[in-house]
Amino acid sequence: MIEESRRHHARKPRRGDLPIATIAELAGVSPPTVSKVLNGRAGVGEQTRQRVEALLRDHGYRRPETAARTLCIEVLFHRMLPSIALEILRGIQEVAGSRDCTVGFIDIRHRVAAGLPWMEPLLLRQPTAVIAVCSLVTAEHGRQLTAMGIPLVAIDPVGELFPTPAVGSNNWSGALAATRHLLDLGHRRIGVVTGPEQDLSARARLDGFRAALDHAGVPFDSSLERRGLFSFEDGRDLGRELLTLAEPPTAVVCGNDLQALGVYTAAYEAGLRIPDDLSVVGFDDVDQAAWTTPPLTTVRQPFSEIGATAARLALALTDGHALAQERYELGTALVVRASTGPPGSRLSEATLRP
């Protein structure tokens, strides 16, 4: 019996069971330094931090579990439209609730605006997993969370976060459907207001727009393209530019609903009626899209299901499962309302004028 006990204690620790002291010895630092890295605290040199994080990843470090530990997914937002954020949270809660997992969220815009760190407080809270609906999250943040044993899932990231799994909608096919709708109505001079060039979703939507034109045999006119932020103000300002061209568009495809509502304002200022003089299509289908006058034709993103999918992935990673793919795209749907119609006489006559 004693010999059996000795053999039991002589077993090598399993992968992930190495104590902080051993990680510290391998890294050539003190245990408090490893603890600082684990908790995202300051006071550690960048090279030392990277060395410790690499060892934590390589050895599959897991935090010591306690019987009373509660599963918690933290959702990270930054300047998200409330109606979209609520739908995403609803989907996350639906999945998390079935696992007795709590859901917390934070909008870091105030900390960012004040120049305060936002990653350190997140690490100190030690959530079970993090879902980022935030363009400020980088691949380095993902590596930092992974080193602490906290899975990260990104929703519609702006840039490449490999190997962090990402969830979003099929932006390309959504923009393709929106543009085809206008082409089917008879529009040929179609403007596009899109997002920043570095934004992956903006690029995909612009590619879908151009693919629809190409398939219809309509040449792409770069003078009808405008890039800006996904905001009402940029939609208004860029819409003004398009509508004051010598040959303005008869329709405009927008990168999101806020830009589309900005184009509404630009059209009103120019004395144009929607859709009689100008057709407008948005992207997202936020609540305001159905409330505006006239109601906005737009591409609906399944925000609740996007949130639910992100939660499933986060919990799967928490359970130690490998994911089948890195990017998960959900289908979109074109919602036709009253903001689109055949080319109106006012702009079409200007377009056809010799």
Salt bridges, closest charged atoms under 4 A:
GLU3 OE1 - ARG6 NH1 3.86
ASP17 OD2 - ARG14 NE 2.80
ASP17 OD1 - ARG62 NH2 3.02
GLU65 OE2 - ARG69 NH1 3.04
GLU74 OE2 - ARG125 NH2 2.68
GLU87 OE2 - ARG90 NH1 2.08
ASP107 OD2 - ARG109 NE 3.59
GLU140 OE1 - ARG143 NH2 3.01
ASP221 OD2 - ARG189 NH1 3.10
GLU225 OE2 - ARG227 NE 3.04
ASP237 OD1 - ARG236 NE 3.07
ASP237 OD1 - ARG240 NH1 3.25
GLU241 OE1 - ARG226 NE 2.73
GLU269 OE1 - ARG240 NE 2.75
ASP276 OD2 - ARG273 NH1 3.61
ASP277 OD2 - ARG273 NE 3.34
ASP285 OD2 - ARG300 NE 2.66
ASP285 OD1 - ARG337 NH2 3.01
GLU305 OE2 - ARG312 NH1 3.14
ASP319 OD2 - ARG99 NH1 3.17
GLU329 OE2 - ARG327 NE 3.53
